[in-house]
Amino acid sequence: MKFGILCFIFVYSCSYTYASNVKFNNRCGYSVNVIRTANGQSPVSECNLGPGQSCTRGYGSNGMNFKNGYNGKTLAEFSFNSYNGLDFYDLSVIVGYDTPMQITTSTGGPTVTCTYKGCPDAYQYPSDNTKTHGTRTGGTFNVNFCP
């Protein structure tokens, strides 16, 4: 029995060793409802932030997007613990632009910022693949609304 419990604790702790955190920061003068979308899943409200508020969530793996509100257009896109122990991230305005956003990392990846519709840091069309960045899994991303 003790061996089974120790194995469970070991496996459980290893599964979260490489989790990455995302801290959502509302720097806007209005409320932001952070919505998470992922393929094959219904959209979920991660946190509802008043001006100046923030929340942090941890993610182990999977591709997902974050936006402001269920009808949000500007996307912060992530694939956590993906290829070769890396997290991949980008901003996208393919479906439109509505909220200024920025992504920073604690693991040395480049900062990407989008404060207007044609921002050069964001995906403008589906094959705009130079906009995806990778960084070591296990750090903290800041998603800043209205940087």
Buried (B, 14 or more C-beta within 10 A) or exposed (E): EEEEEEEEEEEEEEEEEBBBBBBBBBBBEEBBBBBBBEEEEEBEEBBBBEEEBBBBBEBEBEEBBBBBBEEBBBBBBBBBBBEEEBBBBBBBBBEEBBBBBBBBBBBEBEEBBBBEEEBEBBBBEEEBEEBBBBBBBBBBBBBBBBB
